[in-house]
C-alpha cells in the first residue's frame, strides 16, 4: 500500500488548511483503493486468485511474489474451495498472489509438485506417501490435515446386493495408486480375494476412471460400481446407485484422513513465511466452515460450478457435504495405516516415513489461535 500523506503543516490561514486537506483526500482514497480489500471474485487470468492483494497480518511483504496452489474439484477439498472463494488465503498472503491448478487425482498432482508447477497442494495420503518414498524423502512434506470421510463404495443395486456380490464385478477408482484405489484394493484383500494391483485384473475388475466420466460409465454399464470421493459418490446415487459401504465405518472413531496439505520441500525451505500464511488461511477457513456450514456448502458449490461449469443439485450436494468433516489434524496414525494398506496391495514396498510430517508451522498457527497442537504420530521432523 502507498504511504499516506503526512499531516499537513499548520497554516496561519484556516482557509489554506481546508484547501490543502481537500487536495489530500483523493490521494488517501487512491491509497486505500490500491489495497484491494474485499474482492473475492474469480479471475480468468491463468487461474489467479480471486481476491486482490491485502495487507499481510504483520504489514510486511512476504518472501515470494506468487504461490502456486493445487487441489481437486471435489468436496473433500472443501478447505481449498471455500478458502479461495471467501478470500481467506489471499487475506493471509497479502500481496503474494495465488495461482491455482486443479487435478483429477493425486498422482498427477505429485508430478506437478515435483516439476515445480505447484508449490502447495491439497491431496490424499496415499499419493503423498508414494511421492515421499519414491523421492527417498526429498520432495515433499505433509504440513496439515484438511478433511476426513467423504468416501463410499456405491454400486448398481440390480447387480450387487451384498458385499459378497462385489466379487466378479467391475468397480471404478479415480486413478491407479490414488487414495481410493488403495482403499479398494485393501478391502478386496480383506475379503480373501485377489487382484493384480497394476492391471486391476482378478476376482474384482478394478477400473481406473476419471471422476468426471465415472457417472457416464455407470449409466452405460461399463462399471458396476465405484469406490469414490464426494461428490462423485452422491452423483452415482442420483443415477440410481446404492451406497453399499461408507469407508468411515472401517476406521476407529469413523475418522481417517482423506485430504491433507503438502508442500514442496524446496518451497518450504525458501519461503516458510508464505507457507505459514497459507496455513493461517487454512485454519481460518476450517473454523469458518464449521461455524457456517450452510454458507460454506454454497461456497463450495459455487466453486465447483466455476471449475466444472455445473453446480451440484441439492440431492447430490446435501448428502455429500454431510459425510465430510474438515479439520486441521492430519490424523497421522491413519495415514500410517494407509501406507501399510498400499504395501499389502502390492503398490508400495515397506516405506520409510520418518520425517514425512512437518507440523511446526501448523502448530505455531494453532497455538496463536489458542488451540492444542496436533501429532505427527512419531513421523515428524521435530
LUMBA-860877 format. One record per residue (C-alpha): residue in one letter; x, y, z. Coordinates in pm, whole numbers, plus 50000, padded with zeros to 5 digits. Layout:
aXYZ/...
This chain:
x500005000050000/x501205035249924/x502245056750220/x499545080050344/x500235117750316/x501975132650616/x499955155850837/x499755189650677/x501755217250836/x499815243051028/x498985274550845/x498185308750972/x495125307350749/x492175283950820/x491215286450454/x494605273650341/x494305243650579/x490915234150438/x492085236950079/x495155215550149/x493085188850327/x490645187250036/x493535182949796/x494915154050003/x491605134750008/x491885119449659/x495395107249745/x494065089950057/x491185073849869/x493565062249596/x495915046849851/x493095027350017/x491705015749682/x495135002649586/x494984978449882/x492144959649713/x490294948950028/x487124928249997/x487454913749648/x486854876349610/x485694874949252/x487364847849044/x489934859148792/x490114844748442/x493824852348408/x495744819148434/x493554808948730/x494964836348953/x493384840149294/x490084857749318/x490924882249593/x493054912749530/x496164916849748/x495584928750103/x497984938250376/x499654908250542/x498994904350916/x502414918251002/x502184945250737/x505394931550581/x505724918350228/x506234880650218/x509274864750058/x507544852349740/x505534872449487/x503454841749396/x502434808349542/x501094780449320/x498314760249485/x496854727349363/x493644709349464/x490804688149325/x487294699349227/x485964675949497/x484024683949812/x486724665350005/x488884695549918/x486384719250078/x489114738650259/x490684749249930/x487344755749760/x485874776950039/x489094794250144/x489694806249790/x486084816949747/x485964836750072/x489414851650020/x490864837950346/x494084826250180/x494624858849999/x493994878750317/x496704858750492/x499114861650199/x498804899050150/x500434909649823/x501644874449741/x499444863049452/x497844828649426/x497984808049109/x495574778549108/x495684744448937/x493164715848966/x493694678448929/x491564647048898/x493654626049135/x496754626049350/x499474610649133/x499094638148872/x499324664549146/x502514648749283/x504034650848935/x503134687748923/x504694693649266/x507894675949164/x508044696248842/x507564729049027/x504194735648863/x502664738649210/x504214746849549/x501464736249791/x498654711549736/x495554695949887/x495824658649825/x495084624049964/x497514604950187/x498394576349952/x499904597949673/x501674618449942/x503234587150089/x504114573149747/x505684606049638/x507664608649959/x509034573249939/x509864574849567/x511944606049626/x513554589849933/x512094617350148/x513464646549947/x510494661749761/x507604669449994/x506314673050347/x502794669250484/x502124701450674/x498454699250779/x495264679650773/x492194691350585/x489354665950576/x488134632250695/x485464609850546/x483514615450225/x484354582350052/x481874554949965/x481524522649771/x478414527849557/x477024500449334/x474334490849087/x471674475149314/x470404453249030/x473794436149010/x475194439449361/x473024434849668/x475584424149928/x479294428849984/x479884393249867/x478324402149532/x481204426049454/x483314395949355/x483404392948978/x482164428348919/x483734459748767/x484454486549027/x485934520448940/x488504541049129/x489824575449024/x493424565648936/x495994538448990/x497604543549329/x495314571549447/x493844570349797/x490554554149696/x492364529149473/x494484517849768/x491424516049994/x489524493949749/x492504470849690/x492994467450066/x489304459850120/x489374433749841/x492344417050010/x490484417350343/x487734396850176/x490234370050079/x490064378849710/x492984385749477/x493594414049229/x496774423449045/x497344458949168/x498884472048846/x496464457748590/x493404457648815/x492524422448697/x491424394848930/x488474384549146/x487264420649109/x487994441648799/x489344474848924/x488714500748652/x490684533148687/x488324560248566/x488434598248579/x485854610848830/x484364633448561/x483324603848346/x482524578248616/x478784587048621/x478574581648243/x480504549048275/x477954538048536/x474994547948318/x476264529148012/x477124498048214/x480904499848174/x481214497148552/x479044480948819/x480054504549096/x482794527349223/x484884534449533/x485004572149505/x485084605149696/x482324630649714/x480594644449520/x481104615849270/x479574590449511/x476374610549554/x476224617449179/x476124579949123/x473394576149385/x471364602249196/x471724579648890/x470204550349081/x473274535949253/x473174524449616/x475684531149893/x476964496749985/x479764507750219/x480854540350378/x484644538350421/x484454556550754/x482874525350908/x486144506950851/x488134530751075/x488354536351453/x486134565451564/x484994566251198/x487814590451118/x490514586950855/x492484612550660/x491104617950311/x492784651250240/x495944666850378/x498144696050274/x501584690450126/x504374714150029/x507474711549816/x510474709250050/x512284733849824/x509474759249862/x509194753150236/x512894759750285/x512894790950068/x509574806050178/x508474794350526/x506634827350578/x504454820750274/x503744785150387/x502784797950732/x500434823350572/x498724795950370/x498304775750690/x496774805850865/x494304807650579/x493604770450605/x492994771050982/x490754801650948/x488824785150664/x488214752850856/x486954772051159/x484684792750936/x483304761950758/x482444745351088/x480784777251214/x478924784350886/x478194750450727/x475334761650502/x477164791850361/x480324770950324/x478384744250136/x477034770749899/x480534784949851/x481954750749768/x479184745149515/x479844778949356/x483494769949317/x482634736049168/x480374753448917/x483174777248823/x485604748148777/x483314722748609/x480634745648456/x477934727448652/x476634732249006/x475564702349211/x471834697649269/x470694695949630/x470064658449601/x473784653749539/x475244682649739/x473464677550070/x474354640950141/x477864645850006/x478554675850229/x477134658550536/x479634629950507/x482754652150516/x484424667750819/x487054694750778/x489844695651036/x493404707351091/x494664674851243/x496374653650974/x495274621751155/x498804609051103/x498194574951257/x495574567050992/x497944577850715/x500464553250853/x497804526150829/x497064536450471/x500754532050388/x500514496750526/x497474491050303/x499434501949995/x502184477450089/x499664449350136/x498094457349799/x501454454649624/x501634491249523/x504404500949761/x507404484949926/x507664489650302/x508104527350320/x510414547150546/x508124575550655/x510254592050921/x510064629450864/x507154629250621/x505294653550852/x506484688350936/x503784702751161/x505964730151310/x504254758851130/x500764744351174/x501264740651548/x502604776151560/x499424788451392/x497214767151619/x498994779751930/x498394815651821/x494684806751794/x494664791352142/x494214756152004/x496104724552104/x498974710951899/x498394681351666/x500524649951647/x502704635551372/x502344600651527/x506114597051552/x506674605751185/x507544642451222/x510704661951153/x510864676451503/
